Amino acid sequence: MEGIKVYIAAPYTKGDVGLNVRNAIAMGNRVHARGFVPFIPHLTHFWHLVAPKSYQDWLEYDSKWLPLCDCVLRLPGESYGADHEVELALSLDLPVYFSLDELIEAYSENPFEDEV
């Protein structure tokens, strides 16, 4: 799992933005603790506080980073942006996971895999 870059796709503008940023960072931390390398686009929230950009600018920015990741972890909740990120990932043949357990399972090593 070391070195696997995981793009965290999750709600941002729907609901409480602060809570959404917190949830994305918390999941990124959990992903990191399991040996993955998370990319958390919600961290641009703090950049936006200093130098605001349009919603479309942020979507385009995130779309430049996503192809550099190995997979996407989609967190629950309604989100145009996260849905767009899932569509982009699928168009690039990147796997999309919908839970941390699913992500871990996909990258866990099966010691008997080579014996089949």
N, C-alpha and C positions, 0 to 999 in steps of 0.2 A: 504493500500500500504506500510505501514511501515514495514521494515524488508525484503521486497521482493528484493532478490539479482538479479541484471540484468547484464549479461555478454555483453559487448559492442564488437561486431564483425564488423570489418571494414577494408578497405584496409590499408596496411602499406607500402609495398615495391613498388607497382605500382604508378607511378607519383611522386609527391613531398612528400618525407617522412616527412619533417617538417610540411607541411600542413595537411598531413594525421594524424599525432600525435595531432595537434591542433584540428582538426575536432572531433576526438575521445574524447579528453578531454572536448571539448565544449559540446558534446552530453552527456557525463557522468555528467557534471555539470547540464544540463537541466533535466536529469533523477533524479539526486539527489534533485534538487529543487522541484520536484513533489512527493517527499517522498520515493523514491526507494533508494536502496543501489547499486550503480554501481561498477562493476569490469571492469577496463580499462586496457586491456593487453598492450596497447601502452605505458604505463608508463615504461615498461621495456626498452624502447628506451634509457632512461637516464642511466639505469644500464648497458646497452650494451656499452655506451660511456666510461664507467669506466672499465668494464670487459667484452669484447666482447665474444659472444658465437656464435655457428653456427645457421643458420636459423632453422635447424631441432631441435636443442636443445631448441630454443624458442617455437617452435610448441609443443614439448613434455611438456614443462613447462606449457604453457597455457592450454593444454589438461588435466592437473592435476587439474586446478582451475575450469574449466567449469562445471564439474559435481556437484560442490558445490553451483552453482547458481540455481536460480529458473526458469530462462528463458534466452533467448538470444534476443538481439536487433541487427539486421543486418542492417548496414548502407549501402547506395548505393555505387557502384563502383566495378570494377573487382578486385578479390582477391582470390588467391588459399587458403590462410590461413583462411580467413573469411568463404569461402565456406566449407572448412574442418570443421570449428567450427560448422557451421549449420548442417552438416551431423552428427557430433558427438552428438550434442544436440538432433536431431531427433532420433538417435539410443538409446538415454537415455530417450526418451519420454518427453523431455523438450520442452515447447512451444517456437516457434521462431516468432518474430514480425519484421515487416519491416518498421515501422514508430513509432515515439513517440506517436502519436495519437492512433494507434492500441494497443500499450502497455498499455496506460492509460485506454482505453476502456475495455480491457480484465480484468483489475484489479479494475475497478470502481465498487462501491457497488450499487446494484439495490435494493432500499428499498421495492419493490414489489415482489422480487424474491421468498421469502418464501410463498407467498400467492397463488402460482400456484398449 
